[in-house]
Amino acid sequence: MKNFLKSNSFIVAIVAAIFLAWIWPEAAIEGGVIPSSLLVAVGVFFIFFSQGVSLPFESLRDGFAEWRLHLSIQTTTFLVAPLLVGVGLWLSAPFFTDTDLRAGFLFLAILPTTITSAVALTASAGGNVSGALFNTTLSNVAGVFLVPLVCVFAFSTTASAAVPVSPLLLSVGLKILLPLLIGQCLRPWLKDLFAPRKHVIKRINNGVIYFIVYVAFCESFSRGIWGTMGAGPVIHTFLGVLILLGLLSGFVWWLGGMLKLSRGSRIAGYFCGSQKTLAAGLPLSAAIFGAFEGGPELSLLIVPILLYHPTQLVLGGWLVTRFTKGAKP
C-alpha cells in the first residue's frame, strides 16, 4: 500500500483535493476563507517564472520552430474536438435531450487548451516544455478570437454583448509571457540556484495543480449543480466527457506518432491537445451568453467543462507516472 501511494502520489493528491472540495467547498469560492484567486495567480506566475529561469533561450527558439508539434496540437484543439462532439451529439440525440447540456458540449469542444496544467504536467512527465509553452500561448490567444465567433455562428445569437478581447489577451500575457520573460531575464543570476533544487520546484508546481483541481471542484459543489438535475443527465454528461477525453487522447497521441514527433514532443502534444481550459472557459461563457435572453442556461452550459477539466487532470496525473517510467499509455 505504501509503495502504491508513493508511485501514484500525483493522482492520490488530486483525488484528495476533490474529496476536500466535497466536504469543504465554501473555503475556496469567492468570498471564502481561502483567497483562491490570489493563490492561483501566484502559483501560475511561479510556474512560468520557474520555467523561464530553467529554460535556455535556445530551447524556446527551438520550440517556436517545431511546426509538426504545433500542427498536431492546434488541429486537435480547434478542428478534431468540434468534429467529434458534433458527431457525438448527432448520435446521442434520441436519449441526450437537454438542450443546455448539449450546448455546453459544443462550447467545451471549441475552447482552447489549458494554460497552467498542460505545461506543468508536461514538465512533470519529462516532455517538451518549450513546445508546450508555445502552444498554450498560441491556443489561448487564438481562442479569444475563435470562441466568440464560433459561438455566434453555432448558437445563432446576436453580438449584443461584446466579448472583452483586450482584457483576455492582457490576462494571457500576464499569466504566461510576463513571468516567462522575467524568468529569462533573471536566468543568468538564478539558474545556478534553481538547478540543484529542481525537485523542490517540481513539487511546488504539482502543488499548484492540486490547488487548481480543488478550486475547480469547490466552484461546482458550491453551485449545487449536482442537486439541480436528475441522475440521468449527469450520468450522460459524464459519460460524454469520458468518451471525448478518451478519443482526443488517443487521436493526439496517434497523430504525434504519424508526424514522427520525439517522445518529449508527443508528451507535450498529448497534454496540450487533449485538454480544455476552465480558467478561460468560464469568463468566456459569461461574456458570450450572460446577457442573451432565451439563450442557454449558464449554470448548465458550464457543466461539461466543470466535469472535463478535473477529469483531464486526474487522467493526466495518472499518466505522469507512466510517461516518466517510459511506459506507453
Residue pairs with C-beta under 8 A, 6 or more apart in sequence:
5 12
7 321
8 318
8 321
10 124
10 206
10 317
10 318
10 320
10 321
11 314
11 317
11 318
11 321
13 206
13 210
13 317
14 209
14 210
14 213
14 310
14 313
14 314
14 317
15 314
16 210
17 210
17 211
17 213
17 214
17 217
18 213
18 214
18 217
18 310
18 314
20 214
21 28
21 213
21 214
21 215
21 216
21 217
21 218
21 221
22 217
22 221
24 218
25 217
25 218
25 219
25 221
25 222
26 32
26 33
26 218
26 222
27 33
27 34
27 218
28 34
28 36
28 214
28 215
28 218
28 219
29 36
29 218
29 219
29 222
30 37
32 218
36 211
36 215
36 218
39 211
40 208
40 211
40 212
40 215
41 175
43 116
43 204
43 207
43 208
43 211
43 212
44 115
44 116
44 175
44 179
44 208
45 175
45 179
46 179
46 204
46 205
46 208
47 116
47 119
47 120
47 179
47 205
47 208
48 119
48 133
48 175
48 176
48 179
48 180
48 183
49 179
49 180
49 182
49 183
50 183
50 194
50 201
50 204
50 205
51 119
51 123
51 129
51 133
51 180
51 183
52 179
52 180
52 181
52 182
52 183
52 184
52 185
52 186
52 187
53 183
53 184
53 186
53 187
53 190
53 191
53 194
54 129
54 183
54 191
54 194
54 195
54 198
54 201
55 129
55 130
55 133
55 183
55 184
56 187
57 184
59 129
59 130
60 130
60 133
60 134
60 184
62 130
63 128
63 130
63 131
63 133
63 134
64 134
66 128
66 131
66 134
66 265
68 259
68 260
68 261
68 265
69 128
69 131
69 135
69 256
69 259
69 261
69 265
69 268
69 269
70 131
70 134
70 135
70 138
71 259
72 252
72 255
72 256
72 259
72 261
72 269
72 273
73 113
73 135
73 139
73 252
73 268
73 269
73 272
73 273
74 135
74 138
74 139
74 142
75 255
76 248
76 251
76 252
76 255
76 269
76 273
76 274
77 112
77 113
77 139
77 272
77 273
78 110
78 112
78 139
78 142
78 143
78 146
80 248
80 251
80 252
81 109
81 110
81 244
81 248
81 276
82 106
82 109
82 110
82 150
84 109
84 244
84 247
84 248
85 105
85 106
85 108
85 109
85 244
86 106
86 109
88 105
88 240
88 243
88 244
89 96
89 102
89 105
89 106
92 236
92 240
95 236
96 102
96 233
96 236
96 240
98 229
98 233
98 300
99 296
100 296
100 297
100 300
100 301
101 233
101 236
101 237
101 300
101 301
101 303
101 304
103 155
103 296
103 301
104 237
104 296
104 300
104 301
104 302
104 303
104 304
104 305
105 237
105 240
105 244
105 304
106 154
106 155
107 147
107 151
107 281
107 285
107 301
107 302
107 304
107 305
108 244
108 276
108 281
108 304
108 305
108 308
109 244
110 143
110 146
110 147
110 150
110 151
110 154
111 143
111 147
111 276
111 277
111 280
111 281
111 284
111 305
112 139
112 140
112 142
112 143
112 146
112 147
112 276
112 277
112 280
113 135
113 136
113 139
113 140
113 272
113 273
113 275
113 276
113 277
114 136
114 272
114 275
114 276
114 277
114 278
114 279
114 309
114 312
115 136
115 140
115 172
115 175
115 176
115 277
115 279
115 280
116 175
116 208
116 209
116 212
116 279
117 209
117 212
117 271
117 275
117 312
117 313
117 316
118 132
118 136
118 271
118 272
118 275
119 129
119 132
119 133
119 136
119 271
120 205
120 206
120 208
120 209
121 209
121 271
121 313
121 316
121 317
121 320
122 128
122 129
122 132
122 267
122 268
122 271
122 272
123 129
123 132
123 202
123 205
124 202
124 205
124 206
124 320
124 324
125 267
125 271
125 319
125 320
125 323
125 324
126 264
126 267
126 323
126 324
127 264
127 265
127 266
127 267
127 268
127 270
127 271
127 323
128 262
128 264
128 265
128 267
128 268
129 268
131 264
131 265
131 268
131 269
132 268
132 271
132 272
133 176
133 180
135 268
135 272
136 176
136 272
137 172
137 176
137 177
139 272
140 172
140 176
140 277
140 280
141 169
141 172
143 277
143 280
143 284
144 163
144 165
144 168
144 169
144 172
144 280
144 284
145 165
147 284
147 288
148 159
148 163
148 165
148 284
148 287
148 288
151 157
151 288
151 289
152 158
152 159
155 289
155 295
155 296
157 288
157 289
157 292
157 295
158 292
160 291
160 292
161 287
161 288
161 290
161 291
161 292
163 284
163 287
163 288
164 287
168 280
168 283
168 284
172 280
183 190
194 201
209 313
209 317
212 313
213 310
213 313
213 314
216 278
216 306
216 309
216 310
217 310
219 306
220 226
220 303
220 306
220 307
223 299
225 299
225 300
225 303
225 306
226 234
228 299
228 300
229 300
234 303
237 303
237 304
237 307
238 307
240 304
241 304
241 307
241 308
241 311
242 311
244 308
245 274
245 308
245 311
245 312
245 315
248 273
248 274
249 270
249 274
249 315
249 329
251 273
252 269
252 270
252 273
252 274
253 266
253 269
253 270
253 329
255 269
255 273
256 265
256 266
256 269
256 270
257 266
261 269
267 323
270 319
270 329
271 316
274 312
275 312
275 316
276 305
276 308
276 309
276 312
277 309
278 305
278 306
278 309
281 302
281 305
281 309
282 302
282 305
285 298
285 301
285 302
285 305
286 298
289 295
289 296
289 298
289 301
290 298
319 329
322 328
322 329
323 329
